[in-house]
């Protein structure tokens, strides 16, 4: 899954944002599952990047509501 910059997210429409958010959340669950099971993730910083991207998407969604 791609990690998006804030400008890339702002250029997306609502359907694209919802789809990317769903994909990112499933990736986050999968990555956390690997760590919980005692395994080592392929990229340790990936969880942090996914969380930041989810936060960016939620920020843009909130801005659009106002």
Rosetta blueprint (number, residue, H / E / L):
1 X L
2 X L
3 X L
4 X L
5 X L
6 X H
7 X H
8 X H
9 X H
10 X H
11 X L
12 X L
13 X L
14 X H
15 X H
16 X H
17 X H
18 X H
19 X H
20 X H
21 X H
22 X H
23 X H
24 X H
25 X H
26 X H
27 X H
28 X H
29 X H
30 X H
31 X H
32 X H
33 X H
34 X H
35 X H
36 X H
37 X L
38 X L
39 X L
40 X L
41 X L
42 X L
43 X L
44 X L
45 X L
46 X H
47 X H
48 X H
49 X H
50 X H
51 X H
52 X H
53 X H
54 X H
55 X H
56 X H
57 X H
58 X H
59 X H
60 X H
61 X H
62 X H
63 X H
64 X H
65 X H
66 X L
